[in-house]
Amino acid sequence: GGDSDATVKRVIRHGAGWISNPLPVDSLRRRIDQIREGASHEVPLSMFGTPVDTEYWSGAEDLGFGQLNLLLPTKPLDQSLRLLD
């Protein structure tokens, strides 16, 4: 995981997947383009700590992320469940 140049090189070399931190969509697009240009096959994309923001989720999905692990704010259970709805 991570977002450094070394991480991108490692993802390209091993191709086992990339677990990104949440970044602006333009930064994600740039990294994904680097990975796709260098990798010999499709690399699974996941993100850890994704903000609770449906527009961000849509952008990440459009970029090819198959898994988004949400970073839910610390709130009472009923409020957290509403965020998920």
NURO-700430 format. One record per atom (N, C-alpha, C, O): residue in one letter; residue number from 1; chain; atom name; x, y, z. Coordinates in steps of 0.1 Angstrom, whole numbers. Layout:
N
+---------+-----+--------+-------+-------+-------+-------+
: residuo : num : cadena : atomo :    xx :    yy :    zz :
+---------+-----+--------+-------+-------+-------+-------+
:       A : NUM :      A :    CA :     X :     Y :     Z :
...
+---------+-----+--------+-------+-------+-------+-------+
***
This chain:
85
+---------+-----+--------+-------+-------+-------+-------+
: residuo : num : cadena : atomo :    xx :    yy :    zz :
+---------+-----+--------+-------+-------+-------+-------+
:       G :   1 :      A :     N :     8 :   -12 :     0 :
:       G :   1 :      A :    CA :     0 :     0 :     0 :
:       G :   1 :      A :     C :     9 :    13 :     0 :
:       G :   1 :      A :     O :    21 :    12 :     1 :
:       G :   2 :      A :     N :     2 :    24 :    -1 :
:       G :   2 :      A :    CA :     8 :    37 :    -1 :
:       G :   2 :      A :     C :     7 :    44 :   -14 :
:       G :   2 :      A :     O :     1 :    39 :   -23 :
:       D :   3 :      A :     N :    14 :    55 :   -15 :
:       D :   3 :      A :    CA :    12 :    63 :   -27 :
:       D :   3 :      A :     C :    26 :    69 :   -32 :
:       D :   3 :      A :     O :    25 :    78 :   -41 :
:       S :   4 :      A :     N :    37 :    64 :   -28 :
:       S :   4 :      A :    CA :    50 :    69 :   -32 :
:       S :   4 :      A :     C :    53 :    63 :   -46 :
:       S :   4 :      A :     O :    47 :    53 :   -51 :
:       D :   5 :      A :     N :    64 :    69 :   -52 :
:       D :   5 :      A :    CA :    69 :    63 :   -65 :
:       D :   5 :      A :     C :    74 :    49 :   -63 :
:       D :   5 :      A :     O :    72 :    41 :   -72 :
:       A :   6 :      A :     N :    80 :    46 :   -51 :
:       A :   6 :      A :    CA :    85 :    33 :   -49 :
:       A :   6 :      A :     C :    74 :    23 :   -48 :
:       A :   6 :      A :     O :    75 :    12 :   -52 :
:       T :   7 :      A :     N :    62 :    27 :   -42 :
:       T :   7 :      A :    CA :    51 :    18 :   -41 :
:       T :   7 :      A :     C :    46 :    15 :   -55 :
:       T :   7 :      A :     O :    43 :     3 :   -58 :
:       V :   8 :      A :     N :    44 :    25 :   -64 :
:       V :   8 :      A :    CA :    39 :    23 :   -77 :
:       V :   8 :      A :     C :    49 :    13 :   -85 :
:       V :   8 :      A :     O :    44 :     4 :   -91 :
:       K :   9 :      A :     N :    62 :    15 :   -83 :
:       K :   9 :      A :    CA :    71 :     5 :   -90 :
:       K :   9 :      A :     C :    69 :    -9 :   -84 :
:       K :   9 :      A :     O :    70 :   -18 :   -92 :
:       R :  10 :      A :     N :    67 :   -10 :   -71 :
:       R :  10 :      A :    CA :    65 :   -23 :   -65 :
:       R :  10 :      A :     C :    52 :   -30 :   -70 :
:       R :  10 :      A :     O :    52 :   -42 :   -73 :
:       V :  11 :      A :     N :    42 :   -22 :   -71 :
:       V :  11 :      A :    CA :    29 :   -27 :   -76 :
:       V :  11 :      A :     C :    31 :   -32 :   -91 :
:       V :  11 :      A :     O :    25 :   -42 :   -94 :
:       I :  12 :      A :     N :    38 :   -24 :   -99 :
:       I :  12 :      A :    CA :    40 :   -28 :  -113 :
:       I :  12 :      A :     C :    48 :   -41 :  -113 :
:       I :  12 :      A :     O :    45 :   -50 :  -121 :
:       R :  13 :      A :     N :    58 :   -42 :  -105 :
:       R :  13 :      A :    CA :    67 :   -53 :  -105 :
:       R :  13 :      A :     C :    60 :   -66 :  -101 :
:       R :  13 :      A :     O :    61 :   -76 :  -107 :
:       H :  14 :      A :     N :    52 :   -65 :   -90 :
:       H :  14 :      A :    CA :    46 :   -77 :   -84 :
:       H :  14 :      A :     C :    32 :   -79 :   -89 :
:       H :  14 :      A :     O :    27 :   -90 :   -89 :
:       G :  15 :      A :     N :    25 :   -68 :   -92 :
:       G :  15 :      A :    CA :    11 :   -69 :   -97 :
:       G :  15 :      A :     C :     1 :   -75 :   -89 :
:       G :  15 :      A :     O :    -9 :   -80 :   -94 :
:       A :  16 :      A :     N :     3 :   -76 :   -76 :
:       A :  16 :      A :    CA :    -7 :   -83 :   -67 :
:       A :  16 :      A :     C :   -18 :   -74 :   -62 :
:       A :  16 :      A :     O :   -27 :   -79 :   -56 :
:       G :  17 :      A :     N :   -17 :   -61 :   -65 :
:       G :  17 :      A :    CA :   -28 :   -52 :   -61 :
:       G :  17 :      A :     C :   -22 :   -39 :   -55 :
:       G :  17 :      A :     O :   -10 :   -39 :   -51 :
:       W :  18 :      A :     N :   -31 :   -29 :   -54 :
:       W :  18 :      A :    CA :   -26 :   -16 :   -48 :
:       W :  18 :      A :     C :   -37 :   -12 :   -38 :
:       W :  18 :      A :     O :   -49 :   -11 :   -42 :
:       I :  19 :      A :     N :   -33 :   -10 :   -26 :
:       I :  19 :      A :    CA :   -41 :    -4 :   -16 :
:       I :  19 :      A :     C :   -37 :    10 :   -14 :
:       I :  19 :      A :     O :   -27 :    13 :    -8 :
:       S :  20 :      A :     N :   -45 :    19 :   -19 :
:       S :  20 :      A :    CA :   -42 :    34 :   -19 :
:       S :  20 :      A :     C :   -48 :    40 :    -6 :
:       S :  20 :      A :     O :   -57 :    35 :     0 :
:       N :  21 :      A :     N :   -42 :    51 :    -2 :
:       N :  21 :      A :    CA :   -48 :    60 :     7 :
:       N :  21 :      A :     C :   -57 :    69 :     0 :
:       N :  21 :      A :     O :   -55 :    71 :   -13 :
:       P :  22 :      A :     N :   -67 :    75 :     6 :
:       P :  22 :      A :    CA :   -75 :    85 :    -1 :
:       P :  22 :      A :     C :   -67 :    97 :    -6 :
:       P :  22 :      A :     O :   -61 :   103 :     2 :
:       L :  23 :      A :     N :   -68 :    99 :   -19 :
:       L :  23 :      A :    CA :   -61 :   110 :   -25 :
:       L :  23 :      A :     C :   -71 :   118 :   -34 :
:       L :  23 :      A :     O :   -82 :   112 :   -37 :
:       P :  24 :      A :     N :   -68 :   130 :   -38 :
:       P :  24 :      A :    CA :   -76 :   137 :   -47 :
:       P :  24 :      A :     C :   -78 :   128 :   -60 :
:       P :  24 :      A :     O :   -68 :   121 :   -64 :
:       V :  25 :      A :     N :   -89 :   128 :   -66 :
:       V :  25 :      A :    CA :   -92 :   120 :   -78 :
:       V :  25 :      A :     C :   -81 :   121 :   -89 :
:       V :  25 :      A :     O :   -77 :   112 :   -95 :
:       D :  26 :      A :     N :   -77 :   134 :   -91 :
:       D :  26 :      A :    CA :   -66 :   136 :  -101 :
:       D :  26 :      A :     C :   -53 :   129 :   -98 :
:       D :  26 :      A :     O :   -47 :   123 :  -107 :
:       S :  27 :      A :     N :   -50 :   128 :   -85 :
:       S :  27 :      A :    CA :   -38 :   121 :   -81 :
:       S :  27 :      A :     C :   -39 :   106 :   -82 :
:       S :  27 :      A :     O :   -30 :    99 :   -87 :
:       L :  28 :      A :     N :   -51 :   101 :   -79 :
:       L :  28 :      A :    CA :   -54 :    87 :   -81 :
:       L :  28 :      A :     C :   -53 :    83 :   -95 :
:       L :  28 :      A :     O :   -47 :    73 :   -99 :
:       R :  29 :      A :     N :   -59 :    92 :  -104 :
:       R :  29 :      A :    CA :   -59 :    89 :  -118 :
:       R :  29 :      A :     C :   -45 :    88 :  -123 :
:       R :  29 :      A :     O :   -41 :    79 :  -131 :
:       R :  30 :      A :     N :   -36 :    97 :  -119 :
:       R :  30 :      A :    CA :   -22 :    97 :  -123 :
:       R :  30 :      A :     C :   -15 :    84 :  -119 :
:       R :  30 :      A :     O :    -8 :    78 :  -127 :
:       R :  31 :      A :     N :   -17 :    80 :  -107 :
:       R :  31 :      A :    CA :   -10 :    68 :  -102 :
:       R :  31 :      A :     C :   -16 :    56 :  -109 :
:       R :  31 :      A :     O :    -8 :    47 :  -113 :
:       I :  32 :      A :     N :   -29 :    55 :  -111 :
:       I :  32 :      A :    CA :   -35 :    44 :  -118 :
:       I :  32 :      A :     C :   -30 :    43 :  -132 :
:       I :  32 :      A :     O :   -27 :    32 :  -137 :
:       D :  33 :      A :     N :   -29 :    54 :  -139 :
:       D :  33 :      A :    CA :   -24 :    54 :  -152 :
:       D :  33 :      A :     C :    -9 :    49 :  -153 :
:       D :  33 :      A :     O :    -6 :    41 :  -162 :
:       Q :  34 :      A :     N :    -1 :    53 :  -143 :
:       Q :  34 :      A :    CA :    13 :    47 :  -142 :
:       Q :  34 :      A :     C :    12 :    32 :  -140 :
:       Q :  34 :      A :     O :    20 :    25 :  -147 :
:       I :  35 :      A :     N :     4 :    27 :  -132 :
:       I :  35 :      A :    CA :     3 :    13 :  -129 :
:       I :  35 :      A :     C :    -2 :     6 :  -141 :
:       I :  35 :      A :     O :     4 :    -4 :  -145 :
:       R :  36 :      A :     N :   -12 :    11 :  -148 :
:       R :  36 :      A :    CA :   -18 :     4 :  -160 :
:       R :  36 :      A :     C :    -8 :     4 :  -171 :
:       R :  36 :      A :     O :    -7 :    -6 :  -179 :
:       E :  37 :      A :     N :     0 :    15 :  -173 :
:       E :  37 :      A :    CA :     9 :    15 :  -184 :
:       E :  37 :      A :     C :    21 :     6 :  -181 :
:       E :  37 :      A :     O :    27 :     0 :  -191 :
:       G :  38 :      A :     N :    25 :     3 :  -169 :
:       G :  38 :      A :    CA :    36 :    -5 :  -166 :
:       G :  38 :      A :     C :    34 :   -19 :  -163 :
:       G :  38 :      A :     O :    42 :   -28 :  -165 :
:       A :  39 :      A :     N :    22 :   -23 :  -158 :
:       A :  39 :      A :    CA :    18 :   -36 :  -154 :
:       A :  39 :      A :     C :    15 :   -45 :  -167 :
:       A :  39 :      A :     O :    10 :   -40 :  -177 :
:       S :  40 :      A :     N :    18 :   -58 :  -166 :
:       S :  40 :      A :    CA :    15 :   -67 :  -177 :
:       S :  40 :      A :     C :     1 :   -72 :  -176 :
:       S :  40 :      A :     O :    -3 :   -79 :  -185 :
:       H :  41 :      A :     N :    -6 :   -70 :  -165 :
:       H :  41 :      A :    CA :   -20 :   -75 :  -164 :
:       H :  41 :      A :     C :   -28 :   -65 :  -155 :
:       H :  41 :      A :     O :   -22 :   -56 :  -149 :
:       E :  42 :      A :     N :   -41 :   -67 :  -154 :
:       E :  42 :      A :    CA :   -49 :   -59 :  -146 :
:       E :  42 :      A :     C :   -45 :   -60 :  -131 :
:       E :  42 :      A :     O :   -44 :   -71 :  -126 :
:       V :  43 :      A :     N :   -44 :   -49 :  -124 :
:       V :  43 :      A :    CA :   -40 :   -49 :  -110 :
:       V :  43 :      A :     C :   -52 :   -45 :  -102 :
:       V :  43 :      A :     O :   -58 :   -34 :  -104 :
:       P :  44 :      A :     N :   -56 :   -53 :   -92 :
:       P :  44 :      A :    CA :   -68 :   -50 :   -84 :
:       P :  44 :      A :     C :   -65 :   -37 :   -76 :
:       P :  44 :      A :     O :   -54 :   -35 :   -71 :
:       L :  45 :      A :     N :   -75 :   -29 :   -74 :
:       L :  45 :      A :    CA :   -74 :   -16 :   -67 :
:       L :  45 :      A :     C :   -83 :   -16 :   -55 :
:       L :  45 :      A :     O :   -95 :   -19 :   -56 :
:       S :  46 :      A :     N :   -77 :   -12 :   -44 :
:       S :  46 :      A :    CA :   -85 :   -10 :   -31 :
:       S :  46 :      A :     C :   -81 :     3 :   -25 :
:       S :  46 :      A :     O :   -70 :     8 :   -28 :
:       M :  47 :      A :     N :   -89 :     8 :   -16 :
:       M :  47 :      A :    CA :   -86 :    20 :    -9 :
:       M :  47 :      A :     C :   -89 :    18 :     6 :
:       M :  47 :      A :     O :  -100 :    13 :     9 :
:       F :  48 :      A :     N :   -80 :    23 :    14 :
:       F :  48 :      A :    CA :   -82 :    22 :    29 :
:       F :  48 :      A :     C :   -84 :    36 :    34 :
:       F :  48 :      A :     O :   -77 :    46 :    30 :
:       G :  49 :      A :     N :   -94 :    38 :    43 :
:       G :  49 :      A :    CA :   -97 :    51 :    49 :
:       G :  49 :      A :     C :  -105 :    60 :    40 :
:       G :  49 :      A :     O :  -103 :    72 :    41 :
:       T :  50 :      A :     N :  -113 :    54 :    32 :
:       T :  50 :      A :    CA :  -121 :    62 :    22 :
:       T :  50 :      A :     C :  -131 :    71 :    30 :
:       T :  50 :      A :     O :  -138 :    67 :    39 :
:       P :  51 :      A :     N :  -131 :    84 :    26 :
:       P :  51 :      A :    CA :  -141 :    93 :    33 :
:       P :  51 :      A :     C :  -155 :    89 :    30 :
:       P :  51 :      A :     O :  -158 :    83 :    20 :
:       V :  52 :      A :     N :  -164 :    93 :    39 :
:       V :  52 :      A :    CA :  -178 :    91 :    37 :
:       V :  52 :      A :     C :  -183 :   102 :    28 :
:       V :  52 :      A :     O :  -187 :   113 :    32 :
:       D :  53 :      A :     N :  -183 :    99 :    15 :
:       D :  53 :      A :    CA :  -186 :   110 :     5 :
:       D :  53 :      A :     C :  -190 :   102 :    -8 :
:       D :  53 :      A :     O :  -181 :    97 :   -15 :
:       T :  54 :      A :     N :  -203 :   102 :   -11 :
:       T :  54 :      A :    CA :  -207 :    94 :   -22 :
:       T :  54 :      A :     C :  -202 :    98 :   -36 :
:       T :  54 :      A :     O :  -199 :    90 :   -45 :
:       E :  55 :      A :     N :  -199 :   111 :   -37 :
:       E :  55 :      A :    CA :  -193 :   116 :   -50 :
:       E :  55 :      A :     C :  -179 :   110 :   -51 :
:       E :  55 :      A :     O :  -174 :   106 :   -62 :
:       Y :  56 :      A :     N :  -171 :   110 :   -40 :
:       Y :  56 :      A :    CA :  -158 :   104 :   -40 :
:       Y :  56 :      A :     C :  -158 :    90 :   -44 :
:       Y :  56 :      A :     O :  -150 :    85 :   -51 :
:       W :  57 :      A :     N :  -168 :    83 :   -38 :
:       W :  57 :      A :    CA :  -170 :    68 :   -41 :
:       W :  57 :      A :     C :  -172 :    66 :   -55 :
:       W :  57 :      A :     O :  -166 :    57 :   -61 :
:       S :  58 :      A :     N :  -181 :    74 :   -61 :
:       S :  58 :      A :    CA :  -184 :    73 :   -76 :
:       S :  58 :      A :     C :  -171 :    75 :   -84 :
:       S :  58 :      A :     O :  -168 :    68 :   -94 :
:       G :  59 :      A :     N :  -163 :    85 :   -80 :
:       G :  59 :      A :    CA :  -151 :    88 :   -88 :
:       G :  59 :      A :     C :  -141 :    76 :   -86 :
:       G :  59 :      A :     O :  -134 :    73 :   -96 :
:       A :  60 :      A :     N :  -140 :    70 :   -74 :
:       A :  60 :      A :    CA :  -131 :    59 :   -72 :
:       A :  60 :      A :     C :  -136 :    47 :   -80 :
:       A :  60 :      A :     O :  -128 :    40 :   -86 :
:       E :  61 :      A :     N :  -149 :    45 :   -81 :
:       E :  61 :      A :    CA :  -154 :    34 :   -88 :
:       E :  61 :      A :     C :  -151 :    36 :  -103 :
:       E :  61 :      A :     O :  -148 :    26 :  -110 :
:       D :  62 :      A :     N :  -153 :    48 :  -108 :
:       D :  62 :      A :    CA :  -150 :    51 :  -122 :
:       D :  62 :      A :     C :  -136 :    48 :  -126 :
:       D :  62 :      A :     O :  -133 :    44 :  -137 :
:       L :  63 :      A :     N :  -127 :    50 :  -116 :
:       L :  63 :      A :    CA :  -113 :    47 :  -118 :
:       L :  63 :      A :     C :  -109 :    32 :  -118 :
:       L :  63 :      A :     O :   -98 :    28 :  -122 :
:       G :  64 :      A :     N :  -118 :    24 :  -113 :
:       G :  64 :      A :    CA :  -116 :    10 :  -113 :
:       G :  64 :      A :     C :  -114 :     4 :   -99 :
:       G :  64 :      A :     O :  -110 :    -8 :   -98 :
:       F :  65 :      A :     N :  -116 :    12 :   -88 :
:       F :  65 :      A :    CA :  -115 :     6 :   -75 :
:       F :  65 :      A :     C :  -126 :    -4 :   -72 :
:       F :  65 :      A :     O :  -137 :    -1 :   -74 :
:       G :  66 :      A :     N :  -122 :   -16 :   -68 :
:       G :  66 :      A :    CA :  -131 :   -27 :   -65 :
:       G :  66 :      A :     C :  -135 :   -28 :   -51 :
:       G :  66 :      A :     O :  -145 :   -34 :   -47 :
:       Q :  67 :      A :     N :  -127 :   -21 :   -42 :
:       Q :  67 :      A :    CA :  -130 :   -22 :   -28 :
:       Q :  67 :      A :     C :  -126 :    -9 :   -21 :
:       Q :  67 :      A :     O :  -115 :    -4 :   -23 :
:       L :  68 :      A :     N :  -136 :    -3 :   -14 :
:       L :  68 :      A :    CA :  -134 :     9 :    -6 :
:       L :  68 :      A :     C :  -136 :     6 :     9 :
:       L :  68 :      A :     O :  -147 :     2 :    12 :
:       N :  69 :      A :     N :  -126 :     7 :    17 :
:       N :  69 :      A :    CA :  -128 :     5 :    31 :
:       N :  69 :      A :     C :  -130 :    19 :    37 :
:       N :  69 :      A :     O :  -121 :    28 :    37 :
:       L :  70 :      A :     N :  -142 :    21 :    43 :
:       L :  70 :      A :    CA :  -146 :    34 :    48 :
:       L :  70 :      A :     C :  -140 :    37 :    61 :
:       L :  70 :      A :     O :  -137 :    29 :    70 :
:       L :  71 :      A :     N :  -137 :    50 :    63 :
:       L :  71 :      A :    CA :  -133 :    56 :    75 :
:       L :  71 :      A :     C :  -145 :    63 :    81 :
:       L :  71 :      A :     O :  -147 :    75 :    78 :
:       L :  72 :      A :     N :  -152 :    56 :    90 :
:       L :  72 :      A :    CA :  -164 :    62 :    96 :
:       L :  72 :      A :     C :  -160 :    71 :   107 :
:       L :  72 :      A :     O :  -152 :    67 :   115 :
:       P :  73 :      A :     N :  -167 :    82 :   109 :
:       P :  73 :      A :    CA :  -164 :    91 :   120 :
:       P :  73 :      A :     C :  -169 :    84 :   133 :
:       P :  73 :      A :     O :  -179 :    76 :   132 :
:       T :  74 :      A :     N :  -163 :    87 :   144 :
:       T :  74 :      A :    CA :  -168 :    82 :   157 :
:       T :  74 :      A :     C :  -181 :    89 :   161 :
:       T :  74 :      A :     O :  -181 :   101 :   165 :
:       K :  75 :      A :     N :  -192 :    82 :   159 :
:       K :  75 :      A :    CA :  -205 :    87 :   162 :
:       K :  75 :      A :     C :  -213 :    76 :   169 :
:       K :  75 :      A :     O :  -209 :    64 :   168 :
:       P :  76 :      A :     N :  -224 :    79 :   175 :
:       P :  76 :      A :    CA :  -233 :    69 :   180 :
:       P :  76 :      A :     C :  -238 :    60 :   169 :
:       P :  76 :      A :     O :  -238 :    64 :   157 :
:       L :  77 :      A :     N :  -241 :    48 :   172 :
:       L :  77 :      A :    CA :  -244 :    37 :   162 :
:       L :  77 :      A :     C :  -255 :    42 :   153 :
:       L :  77 :      A :     O :  -254 :    39 :   141 :
:       D :  78 :      A :     N :  -266 :    48 :   158 :
:       D :  78 :      A :    CA :  -277 :    51 :   149 :
:       D :  78 :      A :     C :  -272 :    62 :   138 :
:       D :  78 :      A :     O :  -277 :    61 :   127 :
:       Q :  79 :      A :     N :  -263 :    71 :   142 :
:       Q :  79 :      A :    CA :  -258 :    81 :   132 :
:       Q :  79 :      A :     C :  -249 :    74 :   122 :
:       Q :  79 :      A :     O :  -249 :    77 :   110 :
:       S :  80 :      A :     N :  -241 :    65 :   127 :
:       S :  80 :      A :    CA :  -232 :    57 :   118 :
:       S :  80 :      A :     C :  -239 :    49 :   108 :
:       S :  80 :      A :     O :  -236 :    49 :    96 :
:       L :  81 :      A :     N :  -250 :    43 :   112 :
:       L :  81 :      A :    CA :  -258 :    35 :   103 :
:       L :  81 :      A :     C :  -265 :    44 :    93 :
:       L :  81 :      A :     O :  -267 :    39 :    81 :
:       R :  82 :      A :     N :  -269 :    56 :    96 :
:       R :  82 :      A :    CA :  -275 :    65 :    87 :
:       R :  82 :      A :     C :  -265 :    69 :    76 :
:       R :  82 :      A :     O :  -268 :    70 :    64 :
:       L :  83 :      A :     N :  -252 :    70 :    80 :
:       L :  83 :      A :    CA :  -242 :    74 :    70 :
:       L :  83 :      A :     C :  -240 :    62 :    60 :
:       L :  83 :      A :     O :  -238 :    65 :    48 :
:       L :  84 :      A :     N :  -242 :    50 :    64 :
:       L :  84 :      A :    CA :  -240 :    39 :    55 :
:       L :  84 :      A :     C :  -252 :    37 :    46 :
:       L :  84 :      A :     O :  -251 :    32 :    34 :
:       D :  85 :      A :     N :  -264 :    42 :    50 :
:       D :  85 :      A :    CA :  -276 :    42 :    41 :
:       D :  85 :      A :     C :  -274 :    51 :    30 :
:       D :  85 :      A :     O :  -283 :    53 :    21 :
+---------+-----+--------+-------+-------+-------+-------+
***
